[in-house]
Amino acid sequence: MKSLLLVTGLAICCTVSAREGELTRISPEALAGAAKLRDEAAADPVAYAFVADLTTQIGPRLAGGDNDQRARDWVVARFKALGFDKVWTEPVTYPKWVRRGEHASIVAPYPQSLAVLALGGSPATPRGGLSGQVVAFKDFPALKAATAENVKGKIVYIGYRMHAARDGHDYGPATTGRTAGPALAARLGAKAFVLRSAGTDDNRLAHTGITQFSANDAKIPAAALSNPDADLLERMLAEGKPVTLKLDLDCGIEGQYTGANVIGQINGSEHPDELVAIGGHLDSWDPGTGAIDDGAGVAIAAGAAHLISTLPQRPKRSIRVIAFANEEAGMFGDRAYGAAHQNEVARHVLGAESDFGAAPIWRMSSQVKPEALGAIDQMMQVLAPLGVERGGNGSAEGGDFGSMSAAGMAVLGLTQDGTRYFDWHHTANDTLDKIDAKELNQNVAVYAVFAYLAAQADGDFGSAPGAFSHAKEE
């Protein structure tokens, strides 16, 4: 088997070497066909019907939860109904985390109930809950500077306040405290952890999300407070009196679960083994119905592929749509797909994932070989009327194609307007009413245009084993 893989790898490397310096171009006929797809997408009903039916008929899709299998079966059936040439699943195994309930309150100096959600991966509190004095930090770096003397036996609170931005750049600092804060607090001897939600709203709804403990970490209960309740806690702390908080979480890991990535494909007419890959993640957090995160992403990809499939002639290369499993708890679907397809990087000509809501796409960045930048500029000719701006090359992130991108797959970053996304993200407010059908169809148009043009392009975009390991530029 090793010798076969070596021969295969050498064949791929030789193919790639022969392509170095080859310019990638798109024909005028393909550009005209893409413009027609763009215009037809404006009134296409497929994507909105997809996300509306998914959120209505299935609802929340917590990885490993009651709706996990139902959601996968639903997507398999919908992909088949949309006329995809091939539909299949690939297994994904991960720890199964369950949420049964949560409560929190301030005990002293002024008793108040709090709106709270356990963080994914959190263990439960002891039966009946736990109480402790709150020690507050403005952000994660402040907690990193703390000592065990300050923290031991207390409940750590991080109060980083996230601000809205079109590109969502403030999510990083906000979510660092959520993902890494509980483990650090545990190492310092804290008995529990709470934080201001990683969200930009003023609703009394907490934002959940994953937290991460290593195998060797002590694990403590961890939860997020709604922003108004974080304000309330901070006002009490500002008085200088000790604040005692009670936290009661019923949640935790219950063994391993095997789910699946769901994959549908439109076969290419000339090079069916070469493919353009698009998709989103099927799982969601459980308070809402997973409309913007990320039912919309799967719907956009499915809608774009279906639109391409209605053309009189199929594109040269295949279009593959992937509904990834369990992105929320640690990119498990991404990693499983990367492991299963690591020897097929060169076949994945170009890819992009939608996972930032359903507002209009305003920027297209890329990670492609220099010789393909002319083709990216040609795509922009068709996309510019949709309000899409050109981003940099070498700056695109793979999302659920991250493992494949790290292995050398060329990718695009198609950035939606995230100004309001973090008002609803990971909350009970992640529901269908947050999606505007016309804006959703702008996304479908962008994905249909790029996927079709990449499938029709003469030449490749640079996908090859290790192709972009040194590729980050301006």
N, C-alpha and C positions, 0 to 999 in steps of 0.2 A: 504493500500500500504506500509506503514512504517513497519508493522509487517512482511509482505512478504519479504521486503528487509532485515530485521533483520535475518529472518530464512535463507535466501539465504546466507547472509554474514557469519552466523555461520557455514553453511555447507561448505563454501569455507575455512574458518579458520580451521575447523576440517580436511579437506582434506590436507591442507598444513601441519598441525601439524603431520599428519600421515607420511608425506614424509620427515620430518626433519631427517637428518642423512643418508638418502638414497643416495648412490653413483649413479651418472649418468654416464652411459657407452654407448659406440657405438660398435656395432658388427663388426667383420672383414668383413662380407659380405657388410655392409653399407659403410665401408671405401673403399672397392674395387669399389662399385658403384659410390662413390663420386669421386674417382680418374678417372673413366671413364668420368663422367660429366666434370671434370676439363679439360681433354684433348679434349673433343668434343667442349667445349666452344671456343677454340682457333680459330676455323673456322666457328663459328655459325654466320649467317648474321642478326639475328633478331634484336639485340639491335641497331646496326648501322643504319639499315633501319628504325627503329622506330624514332630515333632522327633526321635522315636526312629528313624523311617525315614530322615530326612534325614541324621542323624549316622551311621547304619549303612550306608546304601546309597551315600552320597556322601562323608561325612567332612569333613576340613578344606577350607576354601573360600578360599584365599588369592586375592585379587583378581588376575586375569590368569593364575592358575596352572592346573595340569592339570585341576582340578575345576571351574573357573569355568563353562565351557559346560555341563558335565554337570549342575551344580547348577541352572542356569537352565532347562535342559530338564526337569529333574525337577520344579521348582516349577510350570512351565507345565502339565505333565501332572497334577500333584496339584490345582492350582486347577480344572482342567477336570473332574477326577474328583469334586471337591466340589460340582460343579454351578453354578459361577459363570457368570453370563450372558455375560460377555465376558472374554477373557484375551488380553493382548498384551504386547509388550516395547517399550521405548524405549531408544535407544543411549546409552551413557555411555563416554567416552574418557578415558584417564588413562595416566600413565607405568607401565610394567610393571616391578615390582621382584621380583627372584628371590633365594631363599636356597638355597645349595648346601651349606653347612656352616660350622661355627665351632668354634674351640677357644681356650682361654685358660689361662694358668698363671702362678703367681708363680715367678720365676726365682731371686730372692734377696730377703731373706736366708735364707728357708726354702722350698725348692721345694715347690709344691703345685699340683695341677690344680684348675681352677675350673669350676663349672657356669655357662654363659654362653649368651646368645642375641643375635644381631645385631639391631639396631633396624631397623625398616622404613625404607627410604630411605637406609640406610648404604651407602657405597661399600666395596669390598673393601680389605683390606690388600695390600701387595705379596706376590707368591708366596713362601710360606715364613713369612709373618707379619712382625711388627715388634715391637721391644722398647723399653721406655723406663721412666724413673723416674716413679713415681706422685706427683702433687701432689694433695692432698685438700682438698675444700671441704664444709662441712656441708650446704649447700643452694645453690640457684640464685642468690639474692641475694649470697651470699658470693663466688660466681664472678664476678658482675657487678662486684664491688668489686676484683677482682684486676687486676694489671697484666701486660703481656706479659713483663716481666722474671721474674715468678713462674712463668709457664706455658710459655714458648717451649721447644719440643723435648721436652716431657714428655707423659705420659698423664694427662689430667684425670680425677679421680674425684669424683663428687657422692654424698654419703652420707645424703641425706634419708631418714628412716625414717617410713613411712606407718603410721597407726593406723586401726583399724577404727571405723566409725560407721554408724549406721542409714541416714543420708542420703548416706554416702560423701563427706563434705565435704573430707576430707584428700587426696582424689585430685588436686585442683587443684594444690596446692603440690608434690606428688610428681611429677606429670606435666609440670609446667613445666620441670623440669630435663631431662626426657627429650626433650621436643619442641624446646626452645630451647637447651639446654646444649651440644650438639655444635657448632652453628654459632658460638656465642659462643667456645667453646674454640678453634675453628679460627681465628677472627679474632685471637685472642691468641697464635697460633703453636703450639698444641698439636699433637702428632702423632697422637693418638687420644683417645677418650673412653669411659669406662665409668661406670656408676652403679649404686647399690643399686636393685633392682627396685622399680617402683611397685606394690607389693603388700603385703598384711597377713599373709602366712603365714610359717611357718618351714620350709617344704619346700625341699629342695635342687633347686628348679626355678626357672629364671629367667623373668621376665615380659617378653615382647617388647612392641612398640608402635611407633608412628611417630615419627620425628624429622624435622625440617624444615630444609632448606637453601634459601635464596633463590638465584635464578639467578646472583647476583654473589658468593655465598659461596664461600670455599674449603671443600672437603668432606673430612672426615676419618672414618676408620672409627669406628663407635660401637656399643656393646653394653651389655647389662644383665647384672648378676651376680645369682645367687640370693641371698636374704637371709642364709642361713648363710655363704655365701662372702664376702659383704660384711662380715659380722662378722669372719671370719678375716682379711681384708685389713686391717680397722681395728685388730685386735689387733696385727698386725705394725707398722703405722704408729705405733701408740702407743708402741712401744719406742724410737722416735726414730732408727732406722737407715733408710737409703735402701731403698726397696722397688722392685724391678724387676719389671715385668709384661710378659708376652708375649701378644700378641693376633694371632689368625690367622682372618680372616673371608673367606669366599668367597661374595660376594653383590653385588648392584648392579642398576642400572636397565638394562633391555634394550629400549629403544625405547618405542613407544606401543602400547596395547591398547584395543580397543573391546569392552566388555561391554554390559550392559543392566540397567535396572530391569525387574522382572517385575511386571505389574499385573493384578489380577483384580477384577471388579466384580459386585455384585448390584444390578440395576437397580431404581430406585424406581418405585412404582406411580402417583404423581401428578406428581412433579417430578424425572424421571430425570436432568436436566441439573444439578441441585443435588446435592452429594454430601458425605458424611462420610468422611474419609480416615483410615485406620489402617494400621499396618505396623511393620516392623523392617528391619534390614539383613541381606542374605543372605550377604555375605562374612564371613570370619573369619580370624584368624591361624592359622598352620599347625601349631604344636606339638600342639594338641588337636584336637577334632572340632567345635568351635564350637557347643556345646550351649547354654550360657548366654549366649554372646556371638557371634551373636545368633539362633541357630536358634530359641530360645524365643520371641523377639519376633515373628518371622514366624509361628510356630505359633499364638501367642495371637491375633494379628489374624485369621489364617485360620479358626481355630476359632470366634471370635466372629462373623465374617461368615457362616460356614456355619450356625451356630445360628440366626441371624436369618433366614436363607433358608428354614428349615424351618417358619416360622410360616404359618398358613393364608393370611395376606395379607401381601404385601411392604410394607415401610414406604414412606412417601411419597417420601423421597429415596433416592438410591443410596448404597450402602456400597462404598467402594473400598479394596482391600488392596494395599499396595505393598511388594515385597521389594526394598529399595534395594541398588544396587551400590556397592562400594568405599567404605564409610563409614570403614574403619579407616585408610586412607592419606590421608584428607583430604576426607571428605564429598562425594565426586564424584557419587554418585547423587543426593544432596540438591540439589546445584547444577544438575545436568542436569534434574531434575524442575522446579526453580524456573524455569529458563530456558525449558523447553518449555511451562510452564503459567502464566507470569507474567501473561498477560492473562485468566486465569480465576480470579483470587483470590476474587472475590465468589461464585463458584460453589462454592468449597470452604468449606462452611458451618462446619465444625468438624473438628479433627483431633487425633490423638495418636499418638506412636510409643513402642513398647516396646523399650528397649535398656538394661536394668539387671538382667538375670537373670530368674529365675522364682520368687523368693520373694514372699510376699503383698504386694499393694499396700496401703499404709497412709495415703497422703495424695493428695488431688486438689487441685492448684492450677489456676489458669486465666488465660487472657488473652482476655477477652471484653468486649463493651460493657457499661456499667453496667445497661442495661435488660434484659440477659440473666442477671443474677445471680440473679434469682428462679428461673429455669429451672435454674440450677446447683444452687440449694438444693433444688429438687424432685428432681434426680438424686440428691442426697445422701440423701434419704429412702429411696431404694431401695438405695443403696450402704452406708449406715451399718451394717446387719447383717453386712456382710462385713468390718468393722473398719476402714473407710476414714474418715479425718478430713478436714475441710475445710481446705485451704491458702488462701493469699492470692490475690487477683486482680491481674493484671499481673506475676506472678512466674513464670509457666510458660515453659519453654524448648521450642523446637520440635524439637530433635534433628534427625533427617533431614527434618523439615519446616521446618528453620531458615530456608531461603531463602524459602519461602512465608510463614512467620510474619513475617519481616522485611518482606515485601511487603504485609502486612496481613491475613493469614489468622488467624482465631481458633483458639486451641489450648488443650488441656488438658495438664497435667503429672501423670502417674499414677505416683507414686514407689513402687517396690518396696523391701522391706527389704534394704538392701545390706550388712548386717553381715558376711556371709561372702563376698560377691561378689568382693572383691578378694583373697581367698585363692586363687582359681582363674583369675581374669581374665587372658587373654593367656598362659596357660601350657599345658603338656601335660595339666594336670588339668581343663581345660575339656571335660568329658565328660558323657554322659547321666546317670550316676549322681548327679550334683549336682542333678538336677531331681526334685522331689517332685510326683507327679501331682496330688495334691489341692491343693497350693499353686499349681501351674500353672493348674488349673481356677478357682481364685479370681481369677486374672488374667483368664481368659477371661470370667468372669462380669462383672467390672468393665467390660471393653471392650464386651461385648455390651450391657450396660445403657446405658452412655453413648452408644454409637453408635446404638442403636435409638431412644433418647429424642431425640437430636439430629435424627435422620432424621424423627421424628414431630412435632417441636416446631412450634407456631404462632409464626412470627416467626423471625428469624435471630439469630446470635451476634456480629455486628459485622464479619464479614469484608468488607473493602473495600480498594482500593488505598491504601496508606499509613495504614490505620486506626489502627495501634497504635504509630506512630513516636514518640509522646509519652506512651505509656500506662503506663509503670512506676509503680506505686503501692506503698503501704506494704510 
